[in-house]
Amino acid sequence: MTNLNTTTGLINIQEYPIREPQNAQELVNLVQNTISQIQDKFGQMSDSIMTRIDDMGRRIDDLERNIAHIISQTNAELP
């Protein structure tokens, strides 16, 4: 069995053994559930990435403002 890294938020497959489908409907259900779980996880990761990008954008904006302020103070002090 594969053991995926849980620190990245992935599932430890050994903790959730998958029973072999007994018929076509069980296989369809298994595939649909798996796809749904993957979509949910992708959505969570996407939201997390977007939050981090937004935070980084705010930090960059703050840095630009601070640099502009320092430059204007330096220019004001020059003879």
Secondary structure, 3 states (H helix, E strand, C coil): CCCCCHHHCCCCHHHCCCCCCCCHHHHHHHHHHHHHHHHHHHHHHHHHHHHHHHHHHHHHHHHHHHHHHHHHHHHHHCC
